[in-house]
Amino acid sequence: MIVEKYARHVVDEMIEADYCHQLILGISLLKAQSSYIEGFDLLYSDGLSGVYNDGIEKLIADVASRGVLGTSLDSVYKRIPDTEKFPEQEGMFAQIAMISLWYLMKYVETLEFDNFLKSIEGYFENKDVENQLSQRPLGDDVLFGRVAVKVARALEEIGREGRGEVPSINFVVNAVASALCDDYEGDG
């Protein structure tokens, strides 16, 4: 796994975080990948954004109430785009993001940390694909080092917000997701 190879220190921090902080981080990383799903829908008019956003909203509701997701893993799994049917890069990005959503939902159901890590892995994979398609790709060590720093900062921010009165889970998720959306191409 990319996460374990290049971000072991972040994995250790994720292990130490409580369930809610883990879930908020996972949701934030999913939100940061929303543009991939939107790009897919622009190209294919498949309605995947609705499924993706509904899954995110169900996860946010779970953080708020520790309730039941109300969405079956099977219904999300069935909507993961097949890259043979959707071969353009948008299909690959959307496939990775949907698999990340599926694994985070599976983590909520099973509480198996490995499912959480597989969800986080999707963010790293999409950044890798983005990097490979760029005009000036970074080396793996540089790229994943930068991604790991951003994820560590996001987790730190979530922890900081969690100590006070959080205005809303959506606010935290959106703030962290927007900080994660920065471009890595050609950075110093």
BELMO-V25489 format. One record per run of one state. SS is the DSSP state (~ for helix, > for strand, _ for the rest). FROM is the first residue (numbers start at 1). TO is the last residue. If there is no record, write none. Layout:
BEGIN
ss={SS,SS}
from={FROM,FROM}
to={TO,TO}
END
This chain:
BEGIN
ss={_,~,_,~,_,~,_,~,_,~,_,~,_,~,_,~,_,~,_,~,_}
from={1,2,7,8,17,19,33,34,45,48,66,73,78,89,111,113,134,140,164,169,181}
to={1,6,7,16,18,32,33,44,47,65,72,77,88,110,112,133,139,163,168,180,188}
END
